[in-house]
Amino acid sequence: MTKTQVKPVEPTPATRYLPIEDYGMIGDLTTVALVGKNGSIDWCCLPDFDSASVFGALLDAEKGGRFAWLPSSRQMSTSNRSTFQRPIF
């Protein structure tokens, strides 16, 4: 496992959106959520893939809604590892 010190990822003030490459997917084969490097869930449809979105900030930063679990410190570290060929955040 590799640990890397990173600066917090923030949406740019001009756009209020993270670049798409700053998202990762988590899911259970029934639904999926897009989680930004800043810890925010910006897209999630529940209970199925074809359900209406619960969090849709990926499309509309003001009205779309998001869920964020943010660190209390501005300094954070991240790590990536893989188990059974599946990424773990």
PDB file with one MODEL, atoms N, CA, C and O in Angstrom:
MODEL        1
ATOM      1  N   MET A   1       0.843  -1.153   0.000  1.00  0.00           N
ATOM      2  CA  MET A   1       0.000   0.000   0.000  1.00  0.00           C
ATOM      3  C   MET A   1       0.898   1.228   0.000  1.00  0.00           C
ATOM      4  O   MET A   1       1.869   1.293   0.754  1.00  0.00           O
ATOM      5  N   THR A   2       0.580   2.184  -0.832  1.00  0.00           N
ATOM      6  CA  THR A   2       1.353   3.398  -0.949  1.00  0.00           C
ATOM      7  C   THR A   2       0.565   4.558  -0.381  1.00  0.00           C
ATOM      8  O   THR A   2      -0.610   4.724  -0.709  1.00  0.00           O
ATOM      9  N   LYS A   3       1.189   5.368   0.467  1.00  0.00           N
ATOM     10  CA  LYS A   3       0.535   6.555   1.012  1.00  0.00           C
ATOM     11  C   LYS A   3       1.159   7.782   0.379  1.00  0.00           C
ATOM     12  O   LYS A   3       2.375   7.852   0.199  1.00  0.00           O
ATOM     13  N   THR A   4       0.329   8.737   0.047  1.00  0.00           N
ATOM     14  CA  THR A   4       0.775   9.954  -0.599  1.00  0.00           C
ATOM     15  C   THR A   4       0.155  11.148   0.101  1.00  0.00           C
ATOM     16  O   THR A   4      -1.044  11.146   0.380  1.00  0.00           O
ATOM     17  N   GLN A   5       0.946  12.159   0.388  1.00  0.00           N
ATOM     18  CA  GLN A   5       0.415  13.407   0.927  1.00  0.00           C
ATOM     19  C   GLN A   5      -0.125  14.218  -0.241  1.00  0.00           C
ATOM     20  O   GLN A   5       0.568  14.419  -1.238  1.00  0.00           O
ATOM     21  N   VAL A   6      -1.363  14.683  -0.116  1.00  0.00           N
ATOM     22  CA  VAL A   6      -1.975  15.469  -1.179  1.00  0.00           C
ATOM     23  C   VAL A   6      -2.624  16.709  -0.602  1.00  0.00           C
ATOM     24  O   VAL A   6      -2.997  16.752   0.570  1.00  0.00           O
ATOM     25  N   LYS A   7      -2.749  17.717  -1.447  1.00  0.00           N
ATOM     26  CA  LYS A   7      -3.500  18.896  -1.057  1.00  0.00           C
ATOM     27  C   LYS A   7      -4.982  18.584  -1.261  1.00  0.00           C
ATOM     28  O   LYS A   7      -5.324  17.817  -2.160  1.00  0.00           O
ATOM     29  N   PRO A   8      -5.867  19.159  -0.448  1.00  0.00           N
ATOM     30  CA  PRO A   8      -7.289  18.920  -0.644  1.00  0.00           C
ATOM     31  C   PRO A   8      -7.736  19.347  -2.038  1.00  0.00           C
ATOM     32  O   PRO A   8      -7.299  20.375  -2.555  1.00  0.00           O
ATOM     33  N   VAL A   9      -8.599  18.556  -2.630  1.00  0.00           N
ATOM     34  CA  VAL A   9      -9.126  18.868  -3.951  1.00  0.00           C
ATOM     35  C   VAL A   9     -10.390  19.682  -3.762  1.00  0.00           C
ATOM     36  O   VAL A   9     -11.315  19.252  -3.073  1.00  0.00           O
ATOM     37  N   GLU A  10     -10.431  20.834  -4.361  1.00  0.00           N
ATOM     38  CA  GLU A  10     -11.588  21.718  -4.257  1.00  0.00           C
ATOM     39  C   GLU A  10     -12.106  22.012  -5.665  1.00  0.00           C
ATOM     40  O   GLU A  10     -11.318  22.133  -6.603  1.00  0.00           O
ATOM     41  N   PRO A  11     -13.417  22.126  -5.814  1.00  0.00           N
ATOM     42  CA  PRO A  11     -13.933  22.574  -7.110  1.00  0.00           C
ATOM     43  C   PRO A  11     -13.406  23.969  -7.404  1.00  0.00           C
ATOM     44  O   PRO A  11     -13.207  24.767  -6.488  1.00  0.00           O
ATOM     45  N   THR A  12     -13.186  24.259  -8.657  1.00  0.00           N
ATOM     46  CA  THR A  12     -12.708  25.587  -9.007  1.00  0.00           C
ATOM     47  C   THR A  12     -13.825  26.596  -8.796  1.00  0.00           C
ATOM     48  O   THR A  12     -14.986  26.281  -9.058  1.00  0.00           O
ATOM     49  N   PRO A  13     -13.506  27.810  -8.327  1.00  0.00           N
ATOM     50  CA  PRO A  13     -14.547  28.802  -8.077  1.00  0.00           C
ATOM     51  C   PRO A  13     -15.350  29.151  -9.326  1.00  0.00           C
ATOM     52  O   PRO A  13     -16.543  29.441  -9.241  1.00  0.00           O
ATOM     53  N   ALA A  14     -14.699  29.122 -10.479  1.00  0.00           N
ATOM     54  CA  ALA A  14     -15.386  29.498 -11.713  1.00  0.00           C
ATOM     55  C   ALA A  14     -16.453  28.482 -12.097  1.00  0.00           C
ATOM     56  O   ALA A  14     -17.482  28.859 -12.657  1.00  0.00           O
ATOM     57  N   THR A  15     -16.230  27.202 -11.807  1.00  0.00           N
ATOM     58  CA  THR A  15     -17.164  26.179 -12.271  1.00  0.00           C
ATOM     59  C   THR A  15     -17.936  25.483 -11.155  1.00  0.00           C
ATOM     60  O   THR A  15     -19.034  24.982 -11.397  1.00  0.00           O
ATOM     61  N   ARG A  16     -17.391  25.439  -9.935  1.00  0.00           N
ATOM     62  CA  ARG A  16     -17.984  24.744  -8.793  1.00  0.00           C
ATOM     63  C   ARG A  16     -18.070  23.229  -9.001  1.00  0.00           C
ATOM     64  O   ARG A  16     -18.774  22.539  -8.264  1.00  0.00           O
ATOM     65  N   TYR A  17     -17.361  22.717  -9.995  1.00  0.00           N
ATOM     66  CA  TYR A  17     -17.387  21.285 -10.287  1.00  0.00           C
ATOM     67  C   TYR A  17     -15.967  20.733 -10.291  1.00  0.00           C
ATOM     68  O   TYR A  17     -15.033  21.395 -10.744  1.00  0.00           O
ATOM     69  N   LEU A  18     -15.813  19.507  -9.780  1.00  0.00           N
ATOM     70  CA  LEU A  18     -14.526  18.812  -9.886  1.00  0.00           C
ATOM     71  C   LEU A  18     -14.367  18.278 -11.303  1.00  0.00           C
ATOM     72  O   LEU A  18     -15.366  17.975 -11.956  1.00  0.00           O
ATOM     73  N   PRO A  19     -13.136  18.157 -11.794  1.00  0.00           N
ATOM     74  CA  PRO A  19     -12.926  17.482 -13.073  1.00  0.00           C
ATOM     75  C   PRO A  19     -13.379  16.019 -12.948  1.00  0.00           C
ATOM     76  O   PRO A  19     -13.247  15.421 -11.881  1.00  0.00           O
ATOM     77  N   ILE A  20     -13.899  15.457 -14.007  1.00  0.00           N
ATOM     78  CA  ILE A  20     -14.445  14.093 -13.965  1.00  0.00           C
ATOM     79  C   ILE A  20     -13.381  13.074 -13.551  1.00  0.00           C
ATOM     80  O   ILE A  20     -13.714  12.047 -12.961  1.00  0.00           O
ATOM     81  N   GLU A  21     -12.103  13.343 -13.851  1.00  0.00           N
ATOM     82  CA  GLU A  21     -11.050  12.396 -13.464  1.00  0.00           C
ATOM     83  C   GLU A  21     -10.780  12.397 -11.969  1.00  0.00           C
ATOM     84  O   GLU A  21     -10.024  11.556 -11.481  1.00  0.00           O
ATOM     85  N   ASP A  22     -11.381  13.325 -11.231  1.00  0.00           N
ATOM     86  CA  ASP A  22     -11.228  13.364  -9.775  1.00  0.00           C
ATOM     87  C   ASP A  22     -12.332  12.600  -9.049  1.00  0.00           C
ATOM     88  O   ASP A  22     -12.531  12.791  -7.850  1.00  0.00           O
ATOM     89  N   TYR A  23     -13.049  11.738  -9.766  1.00  0.00           N
ATOM     90  CA  TYR A  23     -14.104  10.916  -9.167  1.00  0.00           C
ATOM     91  C   TYR A  23     -13.746   9.439  -9.225  1.00  0.00           C
ATOM     92  O   TYR A  23     -13.059   8.985 -10.141  1.00  0.00           O
ATOM     93  N   GLY A  24     -14.217   8.708  -8.243  1.00  0.00           N
ATOM     94  CA  GLY A  24     -14.106   7.253  -8.230  1.00  0.00           C
ATOM     95  C   GLY A  24     -15.497   6.686  -8.006  1.00  0.00           C
ATOM     96  O   GLY A  24     -16.386   7.382  -7.516  1.00  0.00           O
ATOM     97  N   MET A  25     -15.683   5.424  -8.366  1.00  0.00           N
ATOM     98  CA  MET A  25     -16.993   4.781  -8.209  1.00  0.00           C
ATOM     99  C   MET A  25     -16.958   3.802  -7.049  1.00  0.00           C
ATOM    100  O   MET A  25     -15.982   3.076  -6.858  1.00  0.00           O
ATOM    101  N   ILE A  26     -18.033   3.795  -6.282  1.00  0.00           N
ATOM    102  CA  ILE A  26     -18.252   2.739  -5.301  1.00  0.00           C
ATOM    103  C   ILE A  26     -19.655   2.208  -5.550  1.00  0.00           C
ATOM    104  O   ILE A  26     -20.562   2.973  -5.876  1.00  0.00           O
ATOM    105  N   GLY A  27     -19.833   0.920  -5.398  1.00  0.00           N
ATOM    106  CA  GLY A  27     -21.139   0.345  -5.670  1.00  0.00           C
ATOM    107  C   GLY A  27     -21.241  -1.088  -5.208  1.00  0.00           C
ATOM    108  O   GLY A  27     -20.282  -1.677  -4.710  1.00  0.00           O
ATOM    109  N   ASP A  28     -22.442  -1.639  -5.389  1.00  0.00           N
ATOM    110  CA  ASP A  28     -22.714  -3.003  -4.935  1.00  0.00           C
ATOM    111  C   ASP A  28     -23.387  -3.857  -6.017  1.00  0.00           C
ATOM    112  O   ASP A  28     -24.095  -4.811  -5.697  1.00  0.00           O
ATOM    113  N   LEU A  29     -23.172  -3.522  -7.281  1.00  0.00           N
ATOM    114  CA  LEU A  29     -23.755  -4.197  -8.441  1.00  0.00           C
ATOM    115  C   LEU A  29     -25.248  -3.909  -8.603  1.00  0.00           C
ATOM    116  O   LEU A  29     -25.865  -4.404  -9.547  1.00  0.00           O
ATOM    117  N   THR A  30     -25.834  -3.133  -7.718  1.00  0.00           N
ATOM    118  CA  THR A  30     -27.222  -2.697  -7.842  1.00  0.00           C
ATOM    119  C   THR A  30     -27.276  -1.214  -8.136  1.00  0.00           C
ATOM    120  O   THR A  30     -28.104  -0.758  -8.926  1.00  0.00           O
ATOM    121  N   THR A  31     -26.396  -0.464  -7.502  1.00  0.00           N
ATOM    122  CA  THR A  31     -26.305   0.973  -7.711  1.00  0.00           C
ATOM    123  C   THR A  31     -24.849   1.403  -7.573  1.00  0.00           C
ATOM    124  O   THR A  31     -23.989   0.607  -7.196  1.00  0.00           O
ATOM    125  N   VAL A  32     -24.588   2.645  -7.877  1.00  0.00           N
ATOM    126  CA  VAL A  32     -23.227   3.163  -7.820  1.00  0.00           C
ATOM    127  C   VAL A  32     -23.269   4.619  -7.371  1.00  0.00           C
ATOM    128  O   VAL A  32     -24.242   5.332  -7.616  1.00  0.00           O
ATOM    129  N   ALA A  33     -22.204   5.042  -6.716  1.00  0.00           N
ATOM    130  CA  ALA A  33     -22.056   6.449  -6.325  1.00  0.00           C
ATOM    131  C   ALA A  33     -20.729   6.951  -6.871  1.00  0.00           C
ATOM    132  O   ALA A  33     -19.739   6.218  -6.893  1.00  0.00           O
ATOM    133  N   LEU A  34     -20.713   8.199  -7.310  1.00  0.00           N
ATOM    134  CA  LEU A  34     -19.467   8.839  -7.724  1.00  0.00           C
ATOM    135  C   LEU A  34     -18.972   9.688  -6.570  1.00  0.00           C
ATOM    136  O   LEU A  34     -19.658  10.601  -6.110  1.00  0.00           O
ATOM    137  N   VAL A  35     -17.764   9.372  -6.107  1.00  0.00           N
ATOM    138  CA  VAL A  35     -17.179  10.048  -4.950  1.00  0.00           C
ATOM    139  C   VAL A  35     -15.973  10.841  -5.417  1.00  0.00           C
ATOM    140  O   VAL A  35     -15.060  10.295  -6.037  1.00  0.00           O
ATOM    141  N   GLY A  36     -15.974  12.133  -5.118  1.00  0.00           N
ATOM    142  CA  GLY A  36     -14.870  13.001  -5.504  1.00  0.00           C
ATOM    143  C   GLY A  36     -13.681  12.830  -4.577  1.00  0.00           C
ATOM    144  O   GLY A  36     -13.827  12.331  -3.461  1.00  0.00           O
ATOM    145  N   LYS A  37     -12.520  13.235  -5.026  1.00  0.00           N
ATOM    146  CA  LYS A  37     -11.322  13.181  -4.194  1.00  0.00           C
ATOM    147  C   LYS A  37     -11.459  14.056  -2.957  1.00  0.00           C
ATOM    148  O   LYS A  37     -10.703  13.895  -1.999  1.00  0.00           O
ATOM    149  N   ASN A  38     -12.408  14.976  -2.968  1.00  0.00           N
ATOM    150  CA  ASN A  38     -12.636  15.824  -1.804  1.00  0.00           C
ATOM    151  C   ASN A  38     -13.572  15.166  -0.790  1.00  0.00           C
ATOM    152  O   ASN A  38     -13.895  15.779   0.227  1.00  0.00           O
ATOM    153  N   GLY A  39     -14.017  13.920  -1.047  1.00  0.00           N
ATOM    154  CA  GLY A  39     -14.860  13.192  -0.117  1.00  0.00           C
ATOM    155  C   GLY A  39     -16.339  13.379  -0.334  1.00  0.00           C
ATOM    156  O   GLY A  39     -17.137  12.858   0.445  1.00  0.00           O
ATOM    157  N   SER A  40     -16.735  14.097  -1.352  1.00  0.00           N
ATOM    158  CA  SER A  40     -18.135  14.408  -1.613  1.00  0.00           C
ATOM    159  C   SER A  40     -18.760  13.386  -2.551  1.00  0.00           C
ATOM    160  O   SER A  40     -18.189  13.074  -3.596  1.00  0.00           O
ATOM    161  N   ILE A  41     -19.931  12.861  -2.187  1.00  0.00           N
ATOM    162  CA  ILE A  41     -20.701  12.013  -3.095  1.00  0.00           C
ATOM    163  C   ILE A  41     -21.555  12.958  -3.921  1.00  0.00           C
ATOM    164  O   ILE A  41     -22.509  13.548  -3.414  1.00  0.00           O
ATOM    165  N   ASP A  42     -21.208  13.101  -5.207  1.00  0.00           N
ATOM    166  CA  ASP A  42     -21.875  14.058  -6.080  1.00  0.00           C
ATOM    167  C   ASP A  42     -22.871  13.416  -7.028  1.00  0.00           C
ATOM    168  O   ASP A  42     -23.618  14.124  -7.703  1.00  0.00           O
ATOM    169  N   TRP A  43     -22.899  12.087  -7.098  1.00  0.00           N
ATOM    170  CA  TRP A  43     -23.892  11.404  -7.944  1.00  0.00           C
ATOM    171  C   TRP A  43     -24.214  10.058  -7.328  1.00  0.00           C
ATOM    172  O   TRP A  43     -23.318   9.267  -7.034  1.00  0.00           O
ATOM    173  N   CYS A  44     -25.504   9.801  -7.136  1.00  0.00           N
ATOM    174  CA  CYS A  44     -25.935   8.504  -6.610  1.00  0.00           C
ATOM    175  C   CYS A  44     -27.415   8.322  -6.905  1.00  0.00           C
ATOM    176  O   CYS A  44     -28.229   9.190  -6.593  1.00  0.00           O
ATOM    177  N   CYS A  45     -27.755   7.203  -7.501  1.00  0.00           N
ATOM    178  CA  CYS A  45     -29.150   6.832  -7.760  1.00  0.00           C
ATOM    179  C   CYS A  45     -29.492   5.661  -6.854  1.00  0.00           C
ATOM    180  O   CYS A  45     -28.770   4.664  -6.817  1.00  0.00           O
ATOM    181  N   LEU A  46     -30.591   5.781  -6.128  1.00  0.00           N
ATOM    182  CA  LEU A  46     -31.020   4.715  -5.221  1.00  0.00           C
ATOM    183  C   LEU A  46     -32.475   4.378  -5.459  1.00  0.00           C
ATOM    184  O   LEU A  46     -33.253   5.286  -5.749  1.00  0.00           O
ATOM    185  N   PRO A  47     -32.882   3.153  -5.356  1.00  0.00           N
ATOM    186  CA  PRO A  47     -32.123   1.970  -4.964  1.00  0.00           C
ATOM    187  C   PRO A  47     -31.491   1.235  -6.139  1.00  0.00           C
ATOM    188  O   PRO A  47     -30.758   0.269  -5.928  1.00  0.00           O
ATOM    189  N   ASP A  48     -31.755   1.670  -7.384  1.00  0.00           N
ATOM    190  CA  ASP A  48     -31.217   0.989  -8.561  1.00  0.00           C
ATOM    191  C   ASP A  48     -30.537   1.977  -9.499  1.00  0.00           C
ATOM    192  O   ASP A  48     -30.667   3.191  -9.337  1.00  0.00           O
ATOM    193  N   PHE A  49     -29.803   1.443 -10.493  1.00  0.00           N
ATOM    194  CA  PHE A  49     -29.131   2.291 -11.479  1.00  0.00           C
ATOM    195  C   PHE A  49     -30.103   3.222 -12.198  1.00  0.00           C
ATOM    196  O   PHE A  49     -29.776   4.379 -12.464  1.00  0.00           O
ATOM    197  N   ASP A  50     -31.294   2.723 -12.511  1.00  0.00           N
ATOM    198  CA  ASP A  50     -32.237   3.520 -13.296  1.00  0.00           C
ATOM    199  C   ASP A  50     -33.208   4.330 -12.441  1.00  0.00           C
ATOM    200  O   ASP A  50     -34.187   4.861 -12.966  1.00  0.00           O
ATOM    201  N   SER A  51     -32.960   4.435 -11.143  1.00  0.00           N
ATOM    202  CA  SER A  51     -33.784   5.260 -10.251  1.00  0.00           C
ATOM    203  C   SER A  51     -33.387   6.732 -10.395  1.00  0.00           C
ATOM    204  O   SER A  51     -32.348   7.060 -10.969  1.00  0.00           O
ATOM    205  N   ALA A  52     -34.229   7.591  -9.868  1.00  0.00           N
ATOM    206  CA  ALA A  52     -33.911   9.015  -9.849  1.00  0.00           C
ATOM    207  C   ALA A  52     -32.693   9.247  -8.950  1.00  0.00           C
ATOM    208  O   ALA A  52     -32.450   8.488  -8.012  1.00  0.00           O
ATOM    209  N   SER A  53     -31.938  10.293  -9.247  1.00  0.00           N
ATOM    210  CA  SER A  53     -30.740  10.563  -8.449  1.00  0.00           C
ATOM    211  C   SER A  53     -31.104  11.125  -7.086  1.00  0.00           C
ATOM    212  O   SER A  53     -32.015  11.944  -6.962  1.00  0.00           O
ATOM    213  N   VAL A  54     -30.394  10.686  -6.080  1.00  0.00           N
ATOM    214  CA  VAL A  54     -30.539  11.211  -4.725  1.00  0.00           C
ATOM    215  C   VAL A  54     -29.576  12.381  -4.559  1.00  0.00           C
ATOM    216  O   VAL A  54     -29.933  13.417  -3.999  1.00  0.00           O
ATOM    217  N   PHE A  55     -28.360  12.204  -5.051  1.00  0.00           N
ATOM    218  CA  PHE A  55     -27.357  13.259  -5.058  1.00  0.00           C
ATOM    219  C   PHE A  55     -27.016  13.531  -6.518  1.00  0.00           C
ATOM    220  O   PHE A  55     -26.629  12.615  -7.244  1.00  0.00           O
ATOM    221  N   GLY A  56     -27.154  14.777  -6.955  1.00  0.00           N
ATOM    222  CA  GLY A  56     -26.927  15.100  -8.362  1.00  0.00           C
ATOM    223  C   GLY A  56     -26.063  16.320  -8.583  1.00  0.00           C
ATOM    224  O   GLY A  56     -26.195  16.985  -9.610  1.00  0.00           O
ATOM    225  N   ALA A  57     -25.174  16.637  -7.641  1.00  0.00           N
ATOM    226  CA  ALA A  57     -24.330  17.821  -7.774  1.00  0.00           C
ATOM    227  C   ALA A  57     -23.389  17.731  -8.969  1.00  0.00           C
ATOM    228  O   ALA A  57     -22.847  18.748  -9.401  1.00  0.00           O
ATOM    229  N   LEU A  58     -23.186  16.539  -9.506  1.00  0.00           N
ATOM    230  CA  LEU A  58     -22.363  16.374 -10.695  1.00  0.00           C
ATOM    231  C   LEU A  58     -22.957  17.159 -11.863  1.00  0.00           C
ATOM    232  O   LEU A  58     -22.222  17.670 -12.708  1.00  0.00           O
ATOM    233  N   LEU A  59     -24.289  17.254 -11.909  1.00  0.00           N
ATOM    234  CA  LEU A  59     -24.968  17.970 -12.987  1.00  0.00           C
ATOM    235  C   LEU A  59     -25.373  19.385 -12.615  1.00  0.00           C
ATOM    236  O   LEU A  59     -25.371  20.270 -13.470  1.00  0.00           O
ATOM    237  N   ASP A  60     -25.720  19.615 -11.352  1.00  0.00           N
ATOM    238  CA  ASP A  60     -26.155  20.943 -10.909  1.00  0.00           C
ATOM    239  C   ASP A  60     -25.641  21.182  -9.493  1.00  0.00           C
ATOM    240  O   ASP A  60     -26.178  20.634  -8.530  1.00  0.00           O
ATOM    241  N   ALA A  61     -24.601  22.002  -9.372  1.00  0.00           N
ATOM    242  CA  ALA A  61     -23.937  22.209  -8.086  1.00  0.00           C
ATOM    243  C   ALA A  61     -24.849  22.868  -7.053  1.00  0.00           C
ATOM    244  O   ALA A  61     -24.673  22.644  -5.855  1.00  0.00           O
ATOM    245  N   GLU A  62     -25.809  23.664  -7.482  1.00  0.00           N
ATOM    246  CA  GLU A  62     -26.681  24.365  -6.540  1.00  0.00           C
ATOM    247  C   GLU A  62     -27.901  23.547  -6.141  1.00  0.00           C
ATOM    248  O   GLU A  62     -28.243  23.495  -4.960  1.00  0.00           O
ATOM    249  N   LYS A  63     -28.563  22.909  -7.097  1.00  0.00           N
ATOM    250  CA  LYS A  63     -29.821  22.207  -6.821  1.00  0.00           C
ATOM    251  C   LYS A  63     -29.672  20.694  -6.739  1.00  0.00           C
ATOM    252  O   LYS A  63     -30.578  20.008  -6.266  1.00  0.00           O
ATOM    253  N   GLY A  64     -28.537  20.169  -7.194  1.00  0.00           N
ATOM    254  CA  GLY A  64     -28.387  18.725  -7.313  1.00  0.00           C
ATOM    255  C   GLY A  64     -28.216  17.976  -6.012  1.00  0.00           C
ATOM    256  O   GLY A  64     -28.610  16.813  -5.916  1.00  0.00           O
ATOM    257  N   GLY A  65     -27.642  18.608  -5.012  1.00  0.00           N
ATOM    258  CA  GLY A  65     -27.420  17.958  -3.728  1.00  0.00           C
ATOM    259  C   GLY A  65     -26.181  17.085  -3.722  1.00  0.00           C
ATOM    260  O   GLY A  65     -25.794  16.521  -4.745  1.00  0.00           O
ATOM    261  N   ARG A  66     -25.568  16.983  -2.558  1.00  0.00           N
ATOM    262  CA  ARG A  66     -24.379  16.145  -2.378  1.00  0.00           C
ATOM    263  C   ARG A  66     -24.293  15.735  -0.922  1.00  0.00           C
ATOM    264  O   ARG A  66     -24.937  16.330  -0.058  1.00  0.00           O
ATOM    265  N   PHE A  67     -23.504  14.728  -0.660  1.00  0.00           N
ATOM    266  CA  PHE A  67     -23.205  14.298   0.698  1.00  0.00           C
ATOM    267  C   PHE A  67     -21.698  14.334   0.843  1.00  0.00           C
ATOM    268  O   PHE A  67     -20.974  13.787   0.011  1.00  0.00           O
ATOM    269  N   ALA A  68     -21.224  14.976   1.896  1.00  0.00           N
ATOM    270  CA  ALA A  68     -19.780  15.077   2.076  1.00  0.00           C
ATOM    271  C   ALA A  68     -19.391  14.701   3.493  1.00  0.00           C
ATOM    272  O   ALA A  68     -19.990  15.153   4.469  1.00  0.00           O
ATOM    273  N   TRP A  69     -18.380  13.867   3.577  1.00  0.00           N
ATOM    274  CA  TRP A  69     -17.739  13.503   4.836  1.00  0.00           C
ATOM    275  C   TRP A  69     -16.347  14.077   4.743  1.00  0.00           C
ATOM    276  O   TRP A  69     -15.470  13.496   4.103  1.00  0.00           O
ATOM    277  N   LEU A  70     -16.140  15.206   5.372  1.00  0.00           N
ATOM    278  CA  LEU A  70     -14.888  15.928   5.190  1.00  0.00           C
ATOM    279  C   LEU A  70     -13.990  15.794   6.402  1.00  0.00           C
ATOM    280  O   LEU A  70     -14.483  15.728   7.528  1.00  0.00           O
ATOM    281  N   PRO A  71     -12.682  15.754   6.197  1.00  0.00           N
ATOM    282  CA  PRO A  71     -11.746  15.683   7.330  1.00  0.00           C
ATOM    283  C   PRO A  71     -11.750  17.004   8.092  1.00  0.00           C
ATOM    284  O   PRO A  71     -12.022  18.059   7.520  1.00  0.00           O
ATOM    285  N   SER A  72     -11.451  16.937   9.373  1.00  0.00           N
ATOM    286  CA  SER A  72     -11.417  18.148  10.182  1.00  0.00           C
ATOM    287  C   SER A  72     -10.154  18.955   9.918  1.00  0.00           C
ATOM    288  O   SER A  72     -10.094  20.137  10.256  1.00  0.00           O
ATOM    289  N   SER A  73      -9.155  18.337   9.322  1.00  0.00           N
ATOM    290  CA  SER A  73      -7.888  18.995   9.022  1.00  0.00           C
ATOM    291  C   SER A  73      -7.766  19.213   7.516  1.00  0.00           C
ATOM    292  O   SER A  73      -8.283  18.416   6.733  1.00  0.00           O
ATOM    293  N   ARG A  74      -7.095  20.272   7.107  1.00  0.00           N
ATOM    294  CA  ARG A  74      -6.873  20.527   5.689  1.00  0.00           C
ATOM    295  C   ARG A  74      -5.788  19.601   5.132  1.00  0.00           C
ATOM    296  O   ARG A  74      -5.709  19.416   3.918  1.00  0.00           O
ATOM    297  N   GLN A  75      -4.955  19.018   5.994  1.00  0.00           N
ATOM    298  CA  GLN A  75      -3.935  18.060   5.569  1.00  0.00           C
ATOM    299  C   GLN A  75      -4.537  16.667   5.599  1.00  0.00           C
ATOM    300  O   GLN A  75      -5.130  16.272   6.603  1.00  0.00           O
ATOM    301  N   MET A  76      -4.396  15.930   4.530  1.00  0.00           N
ATOM    302  CA  MET A  76      -4.891  14.557   4.521  1.00  0.00           C
ATOM    303  C   MET A  76      -3.994  13.716   3.633  1.00  0.00           C
ATOM    304  O   MET A  76      -3.268  14.236   2.785  1.00  0.00           O
ATOM    305  N   SER A  77      -4.054  12.426   3.838  1.00  0.00           N
ATOM    306  CA  SER A  77      -3.301  11.516   2.987  1.00  0.00           C
ATOM    307  C   SER A  77      -4.271  10.535   2.364  1.00  0.00           C
ATOM    308  O   SER A  77      -5.331  10.255   2.924  1.00  0.00           O
ATOM    309  N   THR A  78      -3.911  10.019   1.216  1.00  0.00           N
ATOM    310  CA  THR A  78      -4.757   9.057   0.529  1.00  0.00           C
ATOM    311  C   THR A  78      -3.943   7.813   0.234  1.00  0.00           C
ATOM    312  O   THR A  78      -2.713   7.851   0.203  1.00  0.00           O
ATOM    313  N   SER A  79      -4.634   6.726   0.020  1.00  0.00           N
ATOM    314  CA  SER A  79      -3.969   5.504  -0.399  1.00  0.00           C
ATOM    315  C   SER A  79      -4.910   4.734  -1.308  1.00  0.00           C
ATOM    316  O   SER A  79      -6.130   4.833  -1.181  1.00  0.00           O
ATOM    317  N   ASN A  80      -4.350   3.981  -2.206  1.00  0.00           N
ATOM    318  CA  ASN A  80      -5.112   3.129  -3.110  1.00  0.00           C
ATOM    319  C   ASN A  80      -4.574   1.718  -2.986  1.00  0.00           C
ATOM    320  O   ASN A  80      -3.365   1.513  -2.878  1.00  0.00           O
ATOM    321  N   ARG A  81      -5.460   0.762  -3.000  1.00  0.00           N
ATOM    322  CA  ARG A  81      -5.037  -0.632  -3.007  1.00  0.00           C
ATOM    323  C   ARG A  81      -6.087  -1.436  -3.753  1.00  0.00           C
ATOM    324  O   ARG A  81      -7.205  -0.966  -3.960  1.00  0.00           O
ATOM    325  N   SER A  82      -5.743  -2.600  -4.140  1.00  0.00           N
ATOM    326  CA  SER A  82      -6.636  -3.425  -4.912  1.00  0.00           C
ATOM    327  C   SER A  82      -6.754  -4.801  -4.276  1.00  0.00           C
ATOM    328  O   SER A  82      -5.750  -5.400  -3.892  1.00  0.00           O
ATOM    329  N   THR A  83      -7.974  -5.300  -4.163  1.00  0.00           N
ATOM    330  CA  THR A  83      -8.245  -6.620  -3.659  1.00  0.00           C
ATOM    331  C   THR A  83      -9.098  -7.353  -4.681  1.00  0.00           C
ATOM    332  O   THR A  83     -10.156  -6.859  -5.072  1.00  0.00           O
ATOM    333  N   PHE A  84      -8.663  -8.493  -5.107  1.00  0.00           N
ATOM    334  CA  PHE A  84      -9.404  -9.268  -6.112  1.00  0.00           C
ATOM    335  C   PHE A  84      -9.652  -8.449  -7.369  1.00  0.00           C
ATOM    336  O   PHE A  84     -10.717  -8.544  -7.978  1.00  0.00           O
ATOM    337  N   GLN A  85      -8.673  -7.649  -7.755  1.00  0.00           N
ATOM    338  CA  GLN A  85      -8.741  -6.851  -8.969  1.00  0.00           C
ATOM    339  C   GLN A  85      -9.810  -5.753  -8.904  1.00  0.00           C
ATOM    340  O   GLN A  85     -10.232  -5.239  -9.939  1.00  0.00           O
ATOM    341  N   ARG A  86     -10.244  -5.394  -7.697  1.00  0.00           N
ATOM    342  CA  ARG A  86     -11.238  -4.315  -7.542  1.00  0.00           C
ATOM    343  C   ARG A  86     -10.612  -3.195  -6.730  1.00  0.00           C
ATOM    344  O   ARG A  86      -9.961  -3.459  -5.720  1.00  0.00           O
ATOM    345  N   PRO A  87     -10.797  -1.942  -7.154  1.00  0.00           N
ATOM    346  CA  PRO A  87     -10.199  -0.834  -6.405  1.00  0.00           C
ATOM    347  C   PRO A  87     -10.909  -0.599  -5.079  1.00  0.00           C
ATOM    348  O   PRO A  87     -12.128  -0.738  -4.979  1.00  0.00           O
ATOM    349  N   ILE A  88     -10.141  -0.245  -4.078  1.00  0.00           N
ATOM    350  CA  ILE A  88     -10.654   0.086  -2.759  1.00  0.00           C
ATOM    351  C   ILE A  88     -10.220   1.505  -2.455  1.00  0.00           C
ATOM    352  O   ILE A  88      -9.037   1.825  -2.570  1.00  0.00           O
ATOM    353  N   PHE A  89     -11.146   2.355  -2.072  1.00  0.00           N
ATOM    354  CA  PHE A  89     -10.814   3.739  -1.738  1.00  0.00           C
ATOM    355  C   PHE A  89     -10.584   3.873  -0.257  1.00  0.00           C
ATOM    356  O   PHE A  89     -10.292   4.968   0.225  1.00  0.00           O
TER     357      PHE A  89
ENDMDL
END
